[in-house]
Amino acid sequence: MQRIKTIFNRLDTPLFILVITTSLLGILIVSSATSSFDNHIKFVIIQSGAFLFGLFALFVISFLGGENIANFSKWLAGISIVLLVAVLLVGIGGSETGTTGWFDFGLFSIQPSELVKVAFIITLAKHIEYIGDDINYIKNIGFLLLHAAIPIGLILLQPDYGTAMVFLFIFIAMLFAAGINWRYLGAGFGIFAFLSPIMYFFILNDIQRNRILSFINPEVSLSSGAYQVSQSKLAIGSGQIFGRQLFSGPLTQLGLLPEKQTDMIYAVAGEELGFIGCIVILLLLTAIILRCIYLSTHAKSRLVFIMTIGVAAYLFCHMSENILMCLGLMPVTGIPLPFISYGGSSMLTSMLAISLVITSFPSKKGISF
């Protein structure tokens, strides 16, 4: 009992409460979004199971310590590469996504690129800590670019450009926090802008190009992405201030909102919980991110500081991409909303990521019994 109390006392209480509240709200919304499915209970069980397993992992990491786990960064990097290569060889996907990025285990599937995000944050933070104040040396910049290029390149081969962009955002945020010179970031953005047209015409597949076209001109585009966004905006608008109540949204319950339990979960919240519900979700996620940033200013080491910024960047990128996607302000990329969207891999990844932060900055009193 004393050991359990010690573990709880090592958790950051405000962050712990925010994560639990957001996750439980997510399970409730997923239950509503999938209530019209024949196998409705399966979705709820998988989401709840991923949450509970993530909670267990959080306590385990609390006991071990995030810094101690970072000492195994080479193993984490190796396992990540093996998983990303394996999914290219034996993974499954779907014609609606144009990607092959899942392992199918019958009762459930796992998207390794999601879990690799946590390993990427840990290994990159350890790499930056090893470099120290010499981060702006050309040789070190080259090795850091290689560090990011391997997982991002393997993810691009799936091809999953939305997830690759998340990795790139995390990479830039962590380098910025580590003190990289602005000229390197400027050069990187310039190269990206130069390569974007080449990627669009010669690398993206038809599904991904249609998503961009539907974002630019949704009224003209006949692609599924345009329909998806159109229905999403209609659902959010129809919810007005207070929503139509859970399990009662017409577009959600009649199956008129594609990918409602995953990509478009925010639209489900908009239709059934209204503007108030959307604001509550936005405030909860923003509070989690801001808490991470606040805690990073009290980091006891450079490693913990960089890891915490990486977690905040991961959560911010997912939150902003998903919400803006549902509002039609960004192309559809298939990025889930942290702690809210259905998906065992997504929920587990969010819980694992937050565990790197939640156990590194214990509250003064912790959680009392």
N, C-alpha and C positions, 0 to 999 in steps of 0.2 A: 504493500500500500504506500509506503514511504517513497519507493522508486517511482510509482505512478504520479504521486504528488510532485516529485522533483521534475518529471517530464513536463507536467502541466505548467509548472512555475517557470519553465524555460521558454514558454510560448509568449509571443507578443499578444496580449489580450485583445486590444482593439482590432488588430488584423485578423485574429482568429475568429472573432465574432462576425466581422464583415464577410469573411469567406464562407462561414457556415450559413449565414443568412442568405447570401447570394446563391449558394449552391442549392439550398432547400427551395428557394423561389424558382430556380431553374428547373428542378425536378417537377414542381407543380405545373409550370408552363409546358414542359415536355409532355406531361400526362394529359393536359388539355389538347395539345397539338396532335397527339396520336390517338385520341379517344375514339376516332372514327375508324381506326385500323382494326382488322380482325385480330391481329396479334398485339393489341395495344399494351397488354401487361408486360410483354417481353421488353418493350422500349423502356418502361418504367423500372423494371428490374435491372436491366443493364446500366441505366443511368445511375440508379441508386447504388448498385453494386460497385460501379467505378468510383462513386463518391466515397463510399465506405472504405474501399481498398486504398484510395488516395489518402483518406484520413488516417488509416493505419500506417501507411508509408510516411506520412507527416510525423507521426509519433516516433517511428523508427529513426528517421533522419534527425529528429530532435535529440534522440538518445546518442546517435553516432556523432552528430555535428557536421554542418555543411562544409567546414574547412577540412575536416578529416576525409570526407568523401572526395573533395577536390584533389587529394593526394593520389587518387586512382584515376586521374584525368587521362592518362595514356590508355588505360583499359577501356574507359568510356569512349574515347575516340575510336579505338579499334572496333569495339562492339557496334558503334554507330555506323561505321563504314560497312561492316559485314551485313547489318540489317538493310542498309540502303542498296547494297549490291544484290542481296537476296531477293528483295521485293521486285527488282527489275527482272529477275529470272523466273520467279514463281508467284509473283503477286497477281492480284486481280484488280479490276477497275470497272469502268462503266462507260457505255457509249455516250451518256449524257454529260460526262465530265471530260472525256478524252484523255484520261490519265490511268495509270496502272500503279497504284500505291498502297494496296491493302493486302494483308495476310488473312486468308479465310480459314477460320477454325470451326465452321459449322454453325454453332450457336451464336457466335460473335465473330467480328473481324477487328483487326488492329491496323492502324495506320502508323508505321514506324517513324515516318518523318515528323509526326507530332511529338513522340517521345524523344526523338533525337534533339529537339529544340532545347530541352533541359540539359542534355549532355553537352550541347554546343555552348550554352551559357557557361557551364562549369569549366569546360576545357579552354575556352577562349579567355576566361577570367584568369585561369592558372597560367596560361601563356603570357598574358599581359603582366601578371605579377612577376613572372620569371624575367621578362625584359626590363622591368623597372622603369627608370627615368630615360632609358635609351629608346623609347618607342618611336622617335622621329628619325632614327637612322634608317637609311634606305634598305639595308639588309634585313632589318627587323620588320619593316613595312612589307617587304617581299614575303617573308615567312608568315606574317599575319594574313596576307592576302591568300596565300596557299592554304592556310588553316581554314579559311572560309570557303575557298573555291572548291575544295573536295566535296563537302556535303551539299553545297549549293549546286555544283555540277551534276552530282548524282540525282538530285531532286529534279533538275531541269530535264534529265533523261526520261523521267516518268511519263510525260512531262507535267509538272505541277508548278506553274509560274507564280501562282498566288502564294504558296508556301515558300518558294524561293525568295520572294520579295520580303516575307517576314524575316527570314534568316538574314537577308541583306540589311534590313532596318535594325535588327538587333546588333549586328556587326558594327554598323556605323555609330549607333548610340553608345556602345561599349568603348569604341575607340575614342569617341568624343569625350566621354567621361574620363578616359585614361590620359587625356591631354594631347591628342594628336594634333599636328599643325593644320591650320585651316586650308593651306594650299593643297594638301593631299586630298582632303574632302572635296575641295573645289574641282580638282583634276578628275576625281572619281565621278562626280556629277556630270562633268563635261563629256567624259567617255561614255557614260550611260546614255546621255542625250544623243550622242552621235550614233550609238549602236541601236537605239530604239527603232528607227525605221527599218533597219536590216532585220531585226528580230521579228517585226510585224509581218514583213513580206516573205521572209525565207525560213523562219523558225517556228512561229506560232502555227498551230493547226487550225482548221476551219472553225471548230467550235470556239476556240479562244479568240479568233479574229471576229467572229460574230458577236461575242460578248462585248468587245470594245465598240463595234459598230452600233450595237443596241444601246450602249451608254451614250454615244455621241448623238444618235438620232433615233430614239426609241419609237417615235410615232411612225417612222417609215419601215424600220427593221421588222422582219417577220420571224426572227430567231426566237428560240425558247427563252433566251436571256431577257429579251425585251418584254415578253409576256410575263415572266417571273417578276421583273421589277415593277411592271405596270400593276400587277395584282398586289404586290407588296405595298405600293403607295396607296392603292385603293383601300386595302385593309387597314393601314395605319390611319388614313383619313376618316374612314367610317367609324372608327372607335371614338372619335371626338374626345371629350374631356375625361369621362369616367369609364368608357369602354362598354362592351356588350355583355360583360361578365364571362368568367372562365367557363369553358365547355359550351359556349353559346354563340361564338362568332360565326356567321354564315359562311364566309369565305374559307375559314379554317376548318370548320366541321363538315362542309360539303366537298372538301377536297379541291377547292378552286385556287389554292395557294400552293404552288410547287415548292418542294423542299422545305415545307413549313416547320418541321421539327429540327432542321439543321441550319441551312443558310439563312432562312427567313424567319427565324424564331422571334426576332425583334418585331416583325410585322404581326405575328400572333399576339404578342404583348400589346401592340398598338391597337389591334382590333378588339381584344377582349378585356384589356385593362386600361385602355385609353391613354391619353396624354399623361395622366398622373402615373400610370404604370411604367410608361417609357421613361419618364423622368426619374422614377425611383430606381430603375435598373441602371440608368446612366449615372446617377449619384452614387450608387453602391460600388459600381466598377471604378468610377473616378476616385472614390474614397480609398479603395484598395490600392490603386496606383499611386496616389498622393502619399499614402501611408508608407509605401515602399520607398518613395523618393525621400520622404522625411527621415526614415530610418537609415537610409544610406549616408546621411550627413552625420550619423553617430556610429559609423562603422569602426570596428576595432582594428581593421587591417585593410590594406589595399585590395586584397582578394575579395573580402566580403563586400566592400564598396562596389567593385566592378560587377560582381554577381548580382547584387541587388538592383543596380541600374539595368542590367540585362533582363531581369525578371520584369521590371517596370516597363521596359521597352517592348517586351513580348506581349504583355497584357494590353498596353496602349495600342500597339499595332493591330492586334486582333479586334479590340473593341471598336476602334475608329473605322477599320476596313469593313467590318460587318454592319455597323449601324449606317454608315454612309452608303454602303451597297444596298441596304434595304430602302433607303430614302432616294435611291437613284442618283446619288452624287458621286458614285464610283462604279466601275465595271464589276460585274459579278465575278468573284474570285473563289468562292467556296470556302472562305475563312470563317470558322465558327466563332460565336460569341462566348468568351470565357465564362465558365461556371453555369452558363445558361443553355447553350445549344446542346442538342442531343449528340451523343458520341462518347463511347467509353474512353477512346484514346484522347479526345479533347479534354474531358473532365479529369482524367488521370494526369495528363500533362500539366494542366492548370494547378492541380493540387501539389504535384511534385515541384513545380516551379516556385510556388508560394512557400513551400516547406523550406527552401533555401534561405528565405528571408525571415519567416515567422519564428525560426528557432535561433536566429543569430542576434536578435535584439530583445532579450527577455524583458517583460514589464517588471516594474519594481515589486509588485505584489503577485503577478501572475494571475492564475485562475484559482480562486479560493474554493475550498470544499466546505 
